C-alpha cells in the first residue's frame, strides 16, 4: 500500500523517508474539524502521502471541500463508498481508527508540512537515482542528457512553495475578495496579435522564435515641474530635480484603501522641457504638471486635460512623517524669531521630531498668529507672513500634525505701497482640536502675548489671544461640531466622530488619509523642465502635498493570445505585482474603471459584469511571475516548466520591462545587448514569440517631432553628418553621412584591453534623424558635434556627452596605424621607475586630452555606425562609441499625438510604428486607444470583422 521507490545505487535496505503517524493525524484532524482542510489544501497534495490508502482518503476530502461540502467522517465515508473506494482504503474501521487516534486539528499545519517534507525527500531520492542512470547513457548526446536531468530536478522543485508562475485565477481570487470586502478566427501563418492591420504587416502574425521589442516613452508626458517639492521619509524636503540627480529616495504614496505609506521609486525620469500648468486648490495648495498628468478625483484618476475649475482632487489630510533630529529650545526659538529676516524656514526644522515641530509652530503663532471668534461663534486660528514660501512651509508643517490650513493672498499697505501678505486660516474642527493637542501643550502663560493687534481686521469679530483659546481647550473639544459650523466643506466621510460617556470627549476614527480639495484655477505657466518617478504597485506619489499619478498594448496582445487562441501565455513582471496586472486585465474585461476596483465602489448593476469577467479571465491560460530581479536563466526554467505542465507549445512570453533586467557592468549598452541576445536564444529554444517591453531614451522629448525612431531605443548617441571617419584600408577620412547604407568596410576601433587601435568591420551605417547636438573641443584643438547621449571614453570609462564637463579628459588616438610614429613615449620613464602602467601607456595608441569647451550647436541630422566587435570607432580623430545592433526580429514603437498635442486631429488614435522588421516591411499601423481601460482596438472599416 506504500509508494514503490527505486534505490539503485543506494547500497542499503533503508526505508524511504516517511511519517505514517503524521499522515494519520492530518487525516484525523480533517475528519474531526470542518475548517482543518482549508488550512492545508493549498500546499498539501494527495500524492504527498506515503500510504496509498491515505492518499485516497485525502483526495475524497479534497473533492468534498472543493464542492463546498463538509469533510466529516460520515461525508467522507459516503463519498468513498459511492466511488467504490471504501474497501480499498480499509473500510469504515480504517476511518474510525483515524478519528479515534486524533485528539484535535490544532497542529495540522505543522503536521502537513512534515508530510510534504518527507514526500519531497522521496522525490529527490528518486530523481537522483534517475539522474545517475542518465549519466551512464553515453550513447545519448550530452545536451539531451543535461536537459533530461534538469527536468528531473524540476519535477522536485515544482512542488516546493515558491512565488513562481501562478495562474491568473489565483490572483483574481485575491482581487475579488478585496473588492467584496470594500463594498460589503481564421488561422494565420504566425500567432495573431489580435490587430489585423498589424498582423498583415508582420507577415500574418508573430513568428515563433521571434524576439519582439515594444518601446515607448515612460510616463508618456505625465510629469511634474523641476521645482516640485517632495516630502522624504526622513522628514526632509527635496525638489524632484534633486531627487532625480540623486537617484534615490523614500517618499509617500497613497494605497488603494486611501492610506499613506512609504515607498521607493523604481525609476527616475528626465522628460525634458514641456508646457506645464499650475493647479491651485481651495486650500491654496499648488502644483505644476503637464496637461496629461493624472490627479485622483472622486471618480478615479483623471488627466489634467479632463479636469476643470470646481472639480475636487485628493490631497493628504495629514503627513505623519517626522525626523529624528533635536535642537536646543533656545535655538528653536531663535529660528522662529528671525523668520522675517530669512527667505525660507531652515532645513533642519523639517527633520525634527514631532514634539519639536509642535514647539517651533507654537513660537511662530505667538509672534505671527492670531485667534478670534467669528460672528457665527466659530473659532478661527490664523498666521501671516509676507514671504509666500515661508507661509507654504508653515502650511506643510501644520499638515504634519494633522492640521488643515487654508492659504490666501491678501493685500497689505505699507507706507503707501501695496504688498502681498500670505494668510493661513485654521477653522476645521479636527484641525482646531489637533492644534490644541499638538501645539497648545507647549504654551506657557508668559509665552503667548496679546494679539489684538493682529493683521486681520474685522470690526464684528471678537479677537482673543492664542493663550485664551488654548485655555478654552476643553470647551472647544466638547463643542467641536457646533463650533466648526460647516466643517470640512462636505468632507464628512473623512472622519467618524463618536461621543464617549467616560471623560465626555470626542473620539475620532480615521477613515482615510485624504481630503477632497476643490480646484479653483488651472493656469498655463509656459515651458519648464519636468521629471517623473516610477512608483511600483501604487503608481502615485505626494508632490507639493497633492496626490499625483506616475508612470499595455502588450497586455492586449497577451489577452488575445490566451483568450482567442487558447495558448498558454507567461508574463514576467519585474515592476508590478501579479495582483496589479490581474486587476488591469479585470478592469478591461469588465469595463469597470480600475479606481473603482481598488476602492471597492462597485454599483449593484456592475457585480454581474465583474463576476462574469472573473469567470472569463480565470479560464484563460495566463500565468504571471512577479519575482523582482529575475534572471534570464530563471525565466527559462519557469517557461520550460510551464510548457511541460501545459503539454503544449506556449503562445507568448511577455517581459515587463527590459531596463529592469539590467545586470552589473560598466557598459550598460553592451549589458542590454547581452540580455536581448539571451532573450532571442530563449525564443528559439522554446519556439515561442518573446515580447520585451522597453523604455525609449529621453532624446525623443528634445526633438520637435516627437515620433520615436529606432535610434531612440539605442543607448548610444549620434554624430553630425560632417564627422570624418577614417577608413582603415585606404586611410581616407570620409564624412559619416556619405557612408549611410554601406556595410562591410573597415574602420579603426580601440581594443580596450590592450589600448591598441585595430581594424574593425562596420555592419551598418544609418541616419537617426534631426536632433539637438553639442560641439565638444579639446585642448589639442580636436572638435566633434554629437548628441547629448553620445559616449566618449574617459579615464573612468565611457561617459555620455551630457555627463562631461570642462577639464575632464577623453581618449584620442596618439596616431593611426600606418600614418607614422607615436608622438609621445613614456617607455624610458616607465623602465626607469619600474612602472607597468607607464610601460603599457608607452605601448598604447591613445592619449588623454582635456576638454576645453562644450556648447550647444542647434539641431542637425545625425548619424551612427554599428561596429559589432569593439563597439567604438575613430571620428574626427577622437575615439567615440558606436550603436549596438538590436537582436530583436521586430521593433515596435508606440506613439500618441494627443499626449503632446491636446488639440491633435488624431485624438484617441495610437500609432504602432514598426521600426525594424528582420523578415518584412516597416511602416505604421493606427489603432483606437481607450485610455479609461488602457485598451487598444482595431480601427473600424468596411469589410473588417
Secondary structure as UniProt FT lines:
FT   TURN            8..10
FT   HELIX           20..32
FT   TURN            34..35
FT   HELIX           36..40
FT   TURN            41..43
FT   HELIX           46..48
FT   HELIX           52..66
FT   TURN            67..68
FT   HELIX           73..82
FT   TURN            83..84
FT   TURN            86..90
FT   HELIX           91..100
FT   TURN            106..107
FT   HELIX           108..135
FT   TURN            138..139
FT   HELIX           142..157
FT   TURN            158..159
FT   STRAND          166..167
FT   HELIX           168..183
FT   HELIX           196..201
FT   TURN            202..203
FT   TURN            208..209
FT   STRAND          211..216
FT   HELIX           218..221
FT   STRAND          224..225
FT   TURN            226..227
FT   STRAND          229..232
FT   TURN            233..234
FT   STRAND          237..239
FT   HELIX           240..246
FT   STRAND          251..254
FT   TURN            256..257
FT   STRAND          260..263
FT   STRAND          265..281
FT   TURN            282..283
FT   STRAND          286..289
FT   TURN            291..292
FT   STRAND          294..297
FT   TURN            298..299
FT   STRAND          300..303
FT   HELIX           304..306
FT   TURN            309..310
FT   STRAND          312..316
FT   HELIX           329..337
FT   HELIX           339..341
FT   HELIX           347..351
FT   HELIX           354..368
FT   STRAND          369..373
FT   TURN            375..376
FT   STRAND          379..385
FT   HELIX           388..400
FT   TURN            401..402
FT   STRAND          406..414
FT   TURN            415..416
FT   STRAND          417..426
FT   HELIX           429..438
FT   HELIX           440..442
FT   TURN            445..447
FT   TURN            452..453
FT   TURN            459..460
FT   STRAND          462..464
FT   HELIX           466..471
FT   HELIX           473..478
FT   HELIX           480..484
FT   HELIX           487..490
FT   TURN            492..493
FT   STRAND          495..500
FT   TURN            501..504
FT   STRAND          505..510
FT   STRAND          514..535
FT   TURN            536..538
FT   STRAND          540..543
FT   TURN            544..545
FT   STRAND          546..549
FT   HELIX           553..563
FT   STRAND          569..573
FT   HELIX           578..590
FT   HELIX           594..599
FT   HELIX           604..606
FT   HELIX           607..618
FT   STRAND          622..625
FT   TURN            628..629
FT   HELIX           632..646
FT   STRAND          652..656
FT   HELIX           658..661
FT   HELIX           668..686
FT   STRAND          690..695
FT   HELIX           698..702
FT   HELIX           710..713
FT   STRAND          719..720
FT   TURN            721..722
FT   STRAND          724..727
FT   TURN            728..730
FT   STRAND          733..735
FT   HELIX           736..739
FT   TURN            740..741
FT   STRAND          746..751
FT   TURN            752..755
FT   STRAND          756..761
FT   STRAND          764..778
FT   TURN            779..780
FT   STRAND          783..786
FT   TURN            788..789
FT   STRAND          791..794
FT   TURN            795..796
FT   STRAND          797..800
FT   HELIX           801..803
FT   TURN            806..807
FT   STRAND          809..813
FT   TURN            817..818
FT   HELIX           827..833
FT   HELIX           836..843
FT   STRAND          846..866
FT   TURN            868..870
FT   STRAND          872..875
FT   TURN            876..877
FT   STRAND          878..881
FT   STRAND          890..895
FT   HELIX           897..900
FT   TURN            902..903
FT   TURN            905..908
FT   STRAND          909..917
FT   TURN            918..919
FT   STRAND          923..930
FT   TURN            931..934
FT   STRAND          935..938
FT   TURN            942..943
//
